Amino acid sequence: MTRTDMPPAPDERASLATFLDYVRDTARAKCDDVSHEDARRAPLPGSPLMTLCGLISHLHWVEYYWFQVVFLGEEDEGPWTDEDPDREMRIALDVPLADLLSAYDAQCARYRKLVADHDLDTEAQRARDNGKRVNLRWIMLHLIEETARHNGHLDILRELADGRTGR
């Protein structure tokens, strides 16, 4: 995989799409060649759900929520419940990391097309809790921020698992 943060064109759409793909690819790179056991290990005592598998599942479902539920206005069929709001991280422990990454990759490809087919100023179908609607630009910026933040968590987990850093 070749990651780049250099957009093919010097415009806003290309920059946002390139940076979102860059942070997605970075999350994937943090999981390269990790053992089955290390992908499920939660080494942080205060964060028992913080695993490589859990974070990849979380990133998958975060994109689902923002693109499908908020932007497109579809019904929320995510794995979370009121009783278990972090369920996407818990159920990930029962799924091989390769399958989680494959599902994330396929979903990212669908969302790339969704982004390409809509103007950045297009408002989301569903309003936020404050009653305001965000646009596609805001959603992309939010996903870049959230994925980058979780890449820091993935980096720490990977170093604790097997000493691997960088990438």
Backbone as JSON Lines, residues from 0, in Angstrom:
{"i":0,"aa":"M","n":[0.84,-1.17,0.0],"ca":[0.0,0.0,0.0],"c":[0.89,1.24,0.0]}
{"i":1,"aa":"T","n":[0.55,2.17,-0.85],"ca":[1.26,3.45,-0.9],"c":[0.35,4.52,-0.35]}
{"i":2,"aa":"R","n":[0.76,5.11,0.76],"ca":[-0.02,6.19,1.35],"c":[0.54,7.52,0.89]}
{"i":3,"aa":"T","n":[-0.36,8.46,0.65],"ca":[0.09,9.8,0.32],"c":[-0.88,10.82,0.9]}
{"i":4,"aa":"D","n":[-0.3,11.94,1.32],"ca":[-1.15,13.04,1.77],"c":[-1.1,14.2,0.77]}
{"i":5,"aa":"M","n":[-0.59,13.92,-0.42],"ca":[-0.5,14.92,-1.48],"c":[-1.65,14.72,-2.47]}
{"i":6,"aa":"P","n":[-2.6,15.63,-2.5],"ca":[-3.73,15.47,-3.42],"c":[-3.3,15.57,-4.88]}
{"i":7,"aa":"P","n":[-4.04,14.9,-5.77],"ca":[-3.7,14.95,-7.19],"c":[-4.0,16.32,-7.82]}
{"i":8,"aa":"A","n":[-4.81,17.1,-7.16],"ca":[-5.15,18.46,-7.65],"c":[-5.19,19.39,-6.44]}
{"i":9,"aa":"P","n":[-4.87,20.66,-6.64],"ca":[-4.8,21.59,-5.51],"c":[-6.16,22.23,-5.18]}
{"i":10,"aa":"D","n":[-7.17,21.38,-5.02],"ca":[-8.49,21.93,-4.68],"c":[-9.01,21.29,-3.41]}
{"i":11,"aa":"E","n":[-10.06,21.88,-2.87],"ca":[-10.6,21.44,-1.59],"c":[-11.08,19.99,-1.62]}
{"i":12,"aa":"R","n":[-11.85,19.62,-2.63],"ca":[-12.39,18.26,-2.7],"c":[-11.26,17.22,-2.74]}
{"i":13,"aa":"A","n":[-10.28,17.45,-3.6],"ca":[-9.16,16.51,-3.69],"c":[-8.38,16.45,-2.39]}
{"i":14,"aa":"S","n":[-8.21,17.59,-1.74],"ca":[-7.47,17.62,-0.47],"c":[-8.21,16.85,0.61]}
{"i":15,"aa":"L","n":[-9.52,17.08,0.74],"ca":[-10.29,16.36,1.75],"c":[-10.3,14.86,1.48]}
{"i":16,"aa":"A","n":[-10.54,14.47,0.24],"ca":[-10.58,13.05,-0.11],"c":[-9.22,12.4,0.12]}
{"i":17,"aa":"T","n":[-8.15,13.09,-0.25],"ca":[-6.8,12.53,-0.07],"c":[-6.46,12.37,1.39]}
{"i":18,"aa":"F","n":[-6.77,13.37,2.2],"ca":[-6.47,13.26,3.63],"c":[-7.32,12.2,4.31]}
{"i":19,"aa":"L","n":[-8.58,12.06,3.93],"ca":[-9.4,11.0,4.51],"c":[-8.83,9.64,4.14]}
{"i":20,"aa":"D","n":[-8.46,9.45,2.88],"ca":[-7.85,8.18,2.49],"c":[-6.51,7.96,3.19]}
{"i":21,"aa":"Y","n":[-5.75,9.01,3.39],"ca":[-4.45,8.89,4.06],"c":[-4.63,8.39,5.5]}
{"i":22,"aa":"V","n":[-5.57,8.96,6.23],"ca":[-5.74,8.5,7.61],"c":[-6.36,7.1,7.65]}
{"i":23,"aa":"R","n":[-7.21,6.78,6.68],"ca":[-7.74,5.42,6.59],"c":[-6.6,4.42,6.34]}
{"i":24,"aa":"D","n":[-5.75,4.76,5.38],"ca":[-4.62,3.88,5.05],"c":[-3.65,3.75,6.22]}
{"i":25,"aa":"T","n":[-3.5,4.82,6.99],"ca":[-2.63,4.76,8.16],"c":[-3.21,3.79,9.19]}
{"i":26,"aa":"A","n":[-4.51,3.84,9.42],"ca":[-5.14,2.89,10.35],"c":[-4.88,1.47,9.9]}
{"i":27,"aa":"R","n":[-5.03,1.23,8.61],"ca":[-4.77,-0.1,8.07],"c":[-3.32,-0.51,8.27]}
{"i":28,"aa":"A","n":[-2.39,0.41,8.01],"ca":[-0.96,0.12,8.14],"c":[-0.59,-0.24,9.58]}
{"i":29,"aa":"K","n":[-1.26,0.35,10.54],"ca":[-0.98,0.05,11.95],"c":[-1.3,-1.4,12.28]}
{"i":30,"aa":"C","n":[-2.1,-2.04,11.44],"ca":[-2.53,-3.42,11.69],"c":[-1.75,-4.45,10.86]}
{"i":31,"aa":"D","n":[-0.84,-3.99,10.01],"ca":[-0.08,-4.92,9.16],"c":[0.66,-5.96,9.98]}
{"i":32,"aa":"D","n":[0.46,-7.22,9.62],"ca":[1.22,-8.33,10.17],"c":[1.13,-8.47,11.69]}
{"i":33,"aa":"V","n":[0.06,-8.01,12.28],"ca":[-0.11,-8.18,13.73],"c":[-0.67,-9.58,13.99]}
{"i":34,"aa":"S","n":[-0.3,-10.17,15.09],"ca":[-0.78,-11.51,15.42],"c":[-2.26,-11.46,15.82]}
{"i":35,"aa":"H","n":[-2.9,-12.61,15.71],"ca":[-4.3,-12.75,16.1],"c":[-4.49,-12.33,17.56]}
{"i":36,"aa":"E","n":[-3.61,-12.77,18.41],"ca":[-3.71,-12.45,19.84],"c":[-3.5,-10.97,20.08]}
{"i":37,"aa":"D","n":[-2.48,-10.39,19.45],"ca":[-2.19,-8.97,19.67],"c":[-3.31,-8.07,19.14]}
{"i":38,"aa":"A","n":[-4.0,-8.51,18.11],"ca":[-5.1,-7.71,17.55],"c":[-6.26,-7.59,18.54]}
{"i":39,"aa":"R","n":[-6.34,-8.52,19.48],"ca":[-7.43,-8.55,20.45],"c":[-7.0,-8.14,21.86]}
{"i":40,"aa":"R","n":[-5.73,-7.9,22.04],"ca":[-5.21,-7.56,23.37],"c":[-5.61,-6.13,23.73]}
{"i":41,"aa":"A","n":[-6.04,-5.96,24.99],"ca":[-6.41,-4.64,25.53],"c":[-5.44,-4.33,26.68]}
{"i":42,"aa":"P","n":[-4.29,-3.73,26.36],"ca":[-3.24,-3.55,27.37],"c":[-3.43,-2.35,28.31]}
{"i":43,"aa":"L","n":[-4.41,-1.51,28.04],"ca":[-4.61,-0.32,28.86],"c":[-5.66,-0.62,29.94]}
{"i":44,"aa":"P","n":[-5.26,-0.65,31.21],"ca":[-6.17,-1.07,32.28],"c":[-7.47,-0.26,32.34]}
{"i":45,"aa":"G","n":[-7.41,1.01,32.04],"ca":[-8.61,1.84,32.09],"c":[-9.46,1.79,30.84]}
{"i":46,"aa":"S","n":[-9.02,1.05,29.82],"ca":[-9.75,0.98,28.54],"c":[-9.85,-0.46,28.06]}
{"i":47,"aa":"P","n":[-10.69,-1.26,28.69],"ca":[-10.74,-2.69,28.37],"c":[-11.25,-3.0,26.96]}
{"i":48,"aa":"L","n":[-11.85,-2.05,26.27],"ca":[-12.33,-2.28,24.92],"c":[-11.35,-1.77,23.86]}
{"i":49,"aa":"M","n":[-10.25,-1.17,24.29],"ca":[-9.29,-0.55,23.38],"c":[-8.36,-1.63,22.81]}
{"i":50,"aa":"T","n":[-8.74,-2.16,21.65],"ca":[-7.95,-3.18,20.95],"c":[-7.82,-2.74,19.5]}
{"i":51,"aa":"L","n":[-6.87,-3.33,18.78],"ca":[-6.76,-3.03,17.35],"c":[-8.05,-3.41,16.63]}
{"i":52,"aa":"C","n":[-8.58,-4.61,16.92],"ca":[-9.83,-5.03,16.28],"c":[-10.97,-4.07,16.64]}
{"i":53,"aa":"G","n":[-11.05,-3.71,17.9],"ca":[-12.11,-2.82,18.34],"c":[-12.06,-1.46,17.66]}
{"i":54,"aa":"L","n":[-10.86,-0.92,17.51],"ca":[-10.73,0.39,16.88],"c":[-11.05,0.35,15.39]}
{"i":55,"aa":"I","n":[-10.63,-0.7,14.7],"ca":[-10.97,-0.8,13.27],"c":[-12.49,-0.93,13.11]}
{"i":56,"aa":"S","n":[-13.12,-1.72,13.96],"ca":[-14.57,-1.83,13.92],"c":[-15.22,-0.48,14.23]}
{"i":57,"aa":"H","n":[-14.71,0.22,15.21],"ca":[-15.23,1.54,15.56],"c":[-15.13,2.5,14.37]}
{"i":58,"aa":"L","n":[-13.96,2.53,13.7],"ca":[-13.8,3.41,12.55],"c":[-14.8,3.07,11.45]}
{"i":59,"aa":"H","n":[-14.99,1.79,11.22],"ca":[-15.98,1.33,10.23],"c":[-17.37,1.88,10.57]}
{"i":60,"aa":"W","n":[-17.78,1.7,11.82],"ca":[-19.13,2.1,12.21],"c":[-19.29,3.6,12.34]}
{"i":61,"aa":"V","n":[-18.22,4.31,12.67],"ca":[-18.28,5.77,12.71],"c":[-18.56,6.31,11.3]}
{"i":62,"aa":"E","n":[-17.87,5.79,10.3],"ca":[-18.13,6.23,8.92],"c":[-19.56,5.87,8.5]}
{"i":63,"aa":"Y","n":[-19.98,4.67,8.85],"ca":[-21.37,4.27,8.56],"c":[-22.34,5.3,9.14]}
{"i":64,"aa":"Y","n":[-22.16,5.64,10.41],"ca":[-23.08,6.55,11.07],"c":[-23.11,7.91,10.37]}
{"i":65,"aa":"W","n":[-21.94,8.49,10.1],"ca":[-21.92,9.84,9.52],"c":[-22.38,9.87,8.07]}
{"i":66,"aa":"F","n":[-21.99,8.87,7.28],"ca":[-22.39,8.89,5.87],"c":[-23.82,8.38,5.66]}
{"i":67,"aa":"Q","n":[-24.15,7.25,6.25],"ca":[-25.45,6.65,5.95],"c":[-26.57,7.18,6.84]}
{"i":68,"aa":"V","n":[-26.32,7.31,8.11],"ca":[-27.38,7.73,9.02],"c":[-27.55,9.25,8.98]}
{"i":69,"aa":"V","n":[-26.48,10.0,9.16],"ca":[-26.61,11.45,9.2],"c":[-26.74,12.04,7.8]}
{"i":70,"aa":"F","n":[-25.79,11.75,6.91],"ca":[-25.8,12.39,5.59],"c":[-26.97,11.91,4.73]}
{"i":71,"aa":"L","n":[-27.13,10.6,4.6],"ca":[-28.19,10.08,3.74],"c":[-29.54,9.97,4.44]}
{"i":72,"aa":"G","n":[-29.54,10.02,5.77],"ca":[-30.79,9.98,6.51],"c":[-31.38,8.59,6.67]}
{"i":73,"aa":"E","n":[-30.57,7.55,6.5],"ca":[-31.06,6.18,6.65],"c":[-31.29,5.85,8.12]}
{"i":74,"aa":"E","n":[-32.04,4.78,8.37],"ca":[-32.25,4.32,9.73],"c":[-30.93,3.83,10.31]}
{"i":75,"aa":"D","n":[-30.74,4.05,11.58],"ca":[-29.51,3.63,12.26],"c":[-29.61,2.14,12.59]}
{"i":76,"aa":"E","n":[-28.83,1.33,11.89],"ca":[-28.79,-0.1,12.14],"c":[-27.42,-0.52,12.66]}
{"i":77,"aa":"G","n":[-26.73,0.4,13.31],"ca":[-25.42,0.1,13.9],"c":[-25.56,-0.89,15.04]}
{"i":78,"aa":"P","n":[-24.45,-1.45,15.47],"ca":[-24.48,-2.48,16.5],"c":[-24.71,-1.96,17.92]}
{"i":79,"aa":"W","n":[-24.58,-0.66,18.11],"ca":[-24.69,-0.09,19.45],"c":[-26.13,-0.11,19.95]}
{"i":80,"aa":"T","n":[-26.27,-0.11,21.25],"ca":[-27.58,-0.02,21.89],"c":[-27.46,0.96,23.04]}
{"i":81,"aa":"D","n":[-28.59,1.36,23.59],"ca":[-28.56,2.24,24.76],"c":[-27.84,1.56,25.92]}
{"i":82,"aa":"E","n":[-28.01,0.25,26.05],"ca":[-27.38,-0.51,27.13],"c":[-25.89,-0.76,26.86]}
{"i":83,"aa":"D","n":[-25.5,-0.79,25.6],"ca":[-24.11,-1.09,25.23],"c":[-23.69,-0.16,24.09]}
{"i":84,"aa":"P","n":[-23.42,1.13,24.42],"ca":[-23.09,2.1,23.37],"c":[-21.76,1.86,22.67]}
{"i":85,"aa":"D","n":[-20.91,1.0,23.22],"ca":[-19.62,0.68,22.61],"c":[-19.59,-0.73,22.04]}
{"i":86,"aa":"R","n":[-20.73,-1.27,21.72],"ca":[-20.84,-2.66,21.28],"c":[-19.99,-2.96,20.04]}
{"i":87,"aa":"E","n":[-19.81,-1.96,19.15],"ca":[-19.01,-2.22,17.94],"c":[-17.57,-2.61,18.3]}
{"i":88,"aa":"M","n":[-17.1,-2.17,19.44],"ca":[-15.74,-2.52,19.86],"c":[-15.72,-3.91,20.52]}
{"i":89,"aa":"R","n":[-16.79,-4.24,21.22],"ca":[-16.88,-5.52,21.91],"c":[-17.06,-6.68,20.91]}
{"i":90,"aa":"I","n":[-17.96,-6.52,19.94],"ca":[-18.23,-7.62,19.01],"c":[-17.07,-7.84,18.05]}
{"i":91,"aa":"A","n":[-16.2,-6.86,17.9],"ca":[-15.05,-6.99,17.0],"c":[-14.09,-8.08,17.46]}
{"i":92,"aa":"L","n":[-14.11,-8.42,18.73],"ca":[-13.19,-9.44,19.24],"c":[-13.53,-10.82,18.71]}
{"i":93,"aa":"D","n":[-14.73,-10.98,18.18],"ca":[-15.15,-12.27,17.62],"c":[-14.94,-12.36,16.11]}
{"i":94,"aa":"V","n":[-14.33,-11.33,15.52],"ca":[-14.14,-11.28,14.07],"c":[-12.65,-11.19,13.77]}
{"i":95,"aa":"P","n":[-12.14,-12.0,12.84],"ca":[-10.72,-11.88,12.48],"c":[-10.4,-10.47,11.98]}
{"i":96,"aa":"L","n":[-9.24,-9.96,12.35],"ca":[-8.83,-8.62,11.95],"c":[-8.86,-8.47,10.43]}
{"i":97,"aa":"A","n":[-8.44,-9.5,9.7],"ca":[-8.46,-9.42,8.23],"c":[-9.88,-9.18,7.71]}
{"i":98,"aa":"D","n":[-10.88,-9.78,8.34],"ca":[-12.26,-9.57,7.92],"c":[-12.73,-8.16,8.24]}
{"i":99,"aa":"L","n":[-12.33,-7.65,9.42],"ca":[-12.68,-6.28,9.78],"c":[-12.06,-5.29,8.8]}
{"i":100,"aa":"L","n":[-10.8,-5.51,8.44],"ca":[-10.12,-4.62,7.5],"c":[-10.74,-4.7,6.12]}
{"i":101,"aa":"S","n":[-11.12,-5.9,5.69],"ca":[-11.75,-6.08,4.38],"c":[-13.09,-5.35,4.33]}
{"i":102,"aa":"A","n":[-13.88,-5.47,5.38],"ca":[-15.17,-4.77,5.43],"c":[-14.96,-3.26,5.44]}
{"i":103,"aa":"Y","n":[-13.97,-2.8,6.17],"ca":[-13.66,-1.36,6.23],"c":[-13.23,-0.86,4.86]}
{"i":104,"aa":"D","n":[-12.37,-1.64,4.18],"ca":[-11.92,-1.25,2.83],"c":[-13.08,-1.16,1.85]}
{"i":105,"aa":"A","n":[-13.97,-2.15,1.87],"ca":[-15.12,-2.15,0.95],"c":[-16.03,-0.96,1.24]}
{"i":106,"aa":"Q","n":[-16.24,-0.7,2.5],"ca":[-17.09,0.43,2.88],"c":[-16.45,1.75,2.44]}
{"i":107,"aa":"C","n":[-15.16,1.9,2.65],"ca":[-14.46,3.13,2.24],"c":[-14.6,3.36,0.74]}
{"i":108,"aa":"A","n":[-14.54,2.29,-0.03],"ca":[-14.71,2.42,-1.49],"c":[-16.11,2.95,-1.82]}
{"i":109,"aa":"R","n":[-17.13,2.44,-1.14],"ca":[-18.5,2.94,-1.36],"c":[-18.61,4.41,-0.99]}
{"i":110,"aa":"Y","n":[-18.0,4.79,0.12],"ca":[-18.1,6.18,0.57],"c":[-17.28,7.12,-0.3]}
{"i":111,"aa":"R","n":[-16.2,6.63,-0.89],"ca":[-15.46,7.45,-1.87],"c":[-16.39,7.84,-3.01]}
{"i":112,"aa":"K","n":[-17.16,6.89,-3.48],"ca":[-18.1,7.16,-4.57],"c":[-19.2,8.12,-4.1]}
{"i":113,"aa":"L","n":[-19.72,7.92,-2.92],"ca":[-20.74,8.8,-2.38],"c":[-20.23,10.24,-2.33]}
{"i":114,"aa":"V","n":[-19.01,10.42,-1.85],"ca":[-18.41,11.76,-1.77],"c":[-18.24,12.34,-3.17]}
{"i":115,"aa":"A","n":[-17.79,11.53,-4.11],"ca":[-17.57,12.02,-5.47],"c":[-18.88,12.44,-6.14]}
{"i":116,"aa":"D","n":[-19.98,11.83,-5.72],"ca":[-21.28,12.1,-6.34],"c":[-22.05,13.26,-5.72]}
{"i":117,"aa":"H","n":[-21.49,13.89,-4.68],"ca":[-22.21,14.97,-4.0],"c":[-21.33,16.21,-3.86]}
{"i":118,"aa":"D","n":[-21.96,17.34,-3.94],"ca":[-21.28,18.61,-3.69],"c":[-20.92,18.7,-2.2]}
{"i":119,"aa":"L","n":[-19.79,19.3,-1.89],"ca":[-19.37,19.43,-0.5],"c":[-20.33,20.26,0.34]}
{"i":120,"aa":"D","n":[-21.1,21.12,-0.29],"ca":[-22.07,21.95,0.42],"c":[-23.41,21.25,0.66]}
{"i":121,"aa":"T","n":[-23.56,20.03,0.17],"ca":[-24.81,19.3,0.36],"c":[-25.05,19.08,1.85]}
{"i":122,"aa":"E","n":[-26.22,19.48,2.32],"ca":[-26.56,19.31,3.73],"c":[-26.97,17.88,4.02]}
{"i":123,"aa":"A","n":[-26.65,17.44,5.23],"ca":[-27.07,16.12,5.7],"c":[-28.59,16.07,5.81]}
{"i":124,"aa":"Q","n":[-29.14,14.91,5.6],"ca":[-30.58,14.69,5.72],"c":[-31.05,14.75,7.17]}
{"i":125,"aa":"R","n":[-30.17,14.36,8.07],"ca":[-30.55,14.28,9.48],"c":[-29.85,15.39,10.24]}
{"i":126,"aa":"A","n":[-30.6,16.08,11.08],"ca":[-30.02,17.14,11.91],"c":[-29.29,16.55,13.11]}
{"i":127,"aa":"R","n":[-28.35,17.29,13.62],"ca":[-27.64,16.9,14.84],"c":[-28.56,17.13,16.03]}
{"i":128,"aa":"D","n":[-28.09,16.76,17.21],"ca":[-28.9,16.92,18.43],"c":[-29.3,18.37,18.66]}
{"i":129,"aa":"N","n":[-28.48,19.32,18.19],"ca":[-28.77,20.73,18.38],"c":[-29.74,21.27,17.32]}
{"i":130,"aa":"G","n":[-30.22,20.39,16.44],"ca":[-31.17,20.8,15.41],"c":[-30.53,21.32,14.13]}
{"i":131,"aa":"K","n":[-29.22,21.48,14.13],"ca":[-28.53,22.01,12.95],"c":[-28.06,20.86,12.06]}
{"i":132,"aa":"R","n":[-28.02,21.16,10.78],"ca":[-27.55,20.18,9.8],"c":[-26.13,20.54,9.37]}
{"i":133,"aa":"V","n":[-25.3,19.53,9.31],"ca":[-23.94,19.74,8.81],"c":[-23.93,19.42,7.33]}
{"i":134,"aa":"N","n":[-22.87,19.83,6.64],"ca":[-22.77,19.49,5.22],"c":[-21.7,18.41,5.03]}
{"i":135,"aa":"L","n":[-21.58,17.95,3.8],"ca":[-20.62,16.88,3.5],"c":[-19.2,17.3,3.84]}
{"i":136,"aa":"R","n":[-18.86,18.54,3.62],"ca":[-17.52,19.04,3.95],"c":[-17.23,18.82,5.45]}
{"i":137,"aa":"W","n":[-18.18,19.22,6.29],"ca":[-18.01,19.08,7.74],"c":[-17.84,17.61,8.11]}
{"i":138,"aa":"I","n":[-18.65,16.74,7.5],"ca":[-18.56,15.3,7.8],"c":[-17.17,14.78,7.43]}
{"i":139,"aa":"M","n":[-16.66,15.16,6.28],"ca":[-15.33,14.7,5.88],"c":[-14.26,15.2,6.85]}
{"i":140,"aa":"L","n":[-14.35,16.47,7.22],"ca":[-13.38,17.01,8.18],"c":[-13.47,16.29,9.52]}
{"i":141,"aa":"H","n":[-14.69,16.02,9.96],"ca":[-14.87,15.29,11.21],"c":[-14.26,13.89,11.14]}
{"i":142,"aa":"L","n":[-14.48,13.2,10.02],"ca":[-13.94,11.84,9.89],"c":[-12.41,11.85,9.8]}
{"i":143,"aa":"I","n":[-11.84,12.86,9.17],"ca":[-10.38,12.98,9.15],"c":[-9.87,13.13,10.59]}
{"i":144,"aa":"E","n":[-10.49,14.03,11.34],"ca":[-10.09,14.27,12.73],"c":[-10.25,13.01,13.57]}
{"i":145,"aa":"E","n":[-11.4,12.37,13.49],"ca":[-11.65,11.19,14.32],"c":[-10.71,10.04,13.97]}
{"i":146,"aa":"T","n":[-10.52,9.78,12.69],"ca":[-9.63,8.69,12.28],"c":[-8.2,8.99,12.68]}
{"i":147,"aa":"A","n":[-7.76,10.23,12.52],"ca":[-6.39,10.6,12.92],"c":[-6.2,10.42,14.41]}
{"i":148,"aa":"R","n":[-7.2,10.8,15.2],"ca":[-7.11,10.65,16.66],"c":[-6.99,9.17,17.02]}
{"i":149,"aa":"H","n":[-7.8,8.33,16.38],"ca":[-7.74,6.9,16.68],"c":[-6.47,6.26,16.13]}
{"i":150,"aa":"N","n":[-5.87,6.85,15.1],"ca":[-4.57,6.34,14.64],"c":[-3.53,6.45,15.75]}
{"i":151,"aa":"G","n":[-3.61,7.5,16.56],"ca":[-2.72,7.61,17.72],"c":[-2.93,6.46,18.69]}
{"i":152,"aa":"H","n":[-4.2,6.09,18.91],"ca":[-4.48,4.95,19.78],"c":[-3.94,3.66,19.17]}
{"i":153,"aa":"L","n":[-4.17,3.49,17.86],"ca":[-3.66,2.29,17.18],"c":[-2.14,2.21,17.27]}
{"i":154,"aa":"D","n":[-1.48,3.35,17.14],"ca":[-0.03,3.41,17.23],"c":[0.45,2.94,18.61]}
{"i":155,"aa":"I","n":[-0.18,3.42,19.65],"ca":[0.19,3.02,21.01],"c":[-0.07,1.53,21.22]}
{"i":156,"aa":"L","n":[-1.24,1.05,20.8],"ca":[-1.56,-0.37,20.98],"c":[-0.56,-1.25,20.24]}
{"i":157,"aa":"R","n":[-0.2,-0.84,19.03],"ca":[0.74,-1.65,18.25],"c":[2.12,-1.68,18.91]}
{"i":158,"aa":"E","n":[2.58,-0.53,19.41],"ca":[3.88,-0.52,20.08],"c":[3.84,-1.38,21.34]}
{"i":159,"aa":"L","n":[2.76,-1.31,22.1],"ca":[2.64,-2.14,23.3],"c":[2.56,-3.62,22.97]}
{"i":160,"aa":"A","n":[1.95,-3.94,21.83],"ca":[1.77,-5.34,21.43],"c":[3.08,-6.0,21.04]}
{"i":161,"aa":"D","n":[3.82,-5.36,20.15],"ca":[5.03,-6.04,19.62],"c":[6.2,-5.12,19.38]}
{"i":162,"aa":"G","n":[6.11,-3.9,19.87],"ca":[7.23,-2.97,19.74],"c":[7.3,-2.25,18.41]}
{"i":163,"aa":"R","n":[6.4,-2.54,17.5],"ca":[6.44,-1.92,16.17],"c":[5.97,-0.47,16.23]}
{"i":164,"aa":"T","n":[6.74,0.39,15.65],"ca":[6.4,1.82,15.62],"c":[6.49,2.33,14.19]}
{"i":165,"aa":"G","n":[6.01,3.54,14.01],"ca":[6.09,4.14,12.68],"c":[4.96,3.73,11.78]}
{"i":166,"aa":"R","n":[5.21,3.93,10.51],"ca":[4.27,3.6,9.44],"c":[3.17,4.58,9.42]}
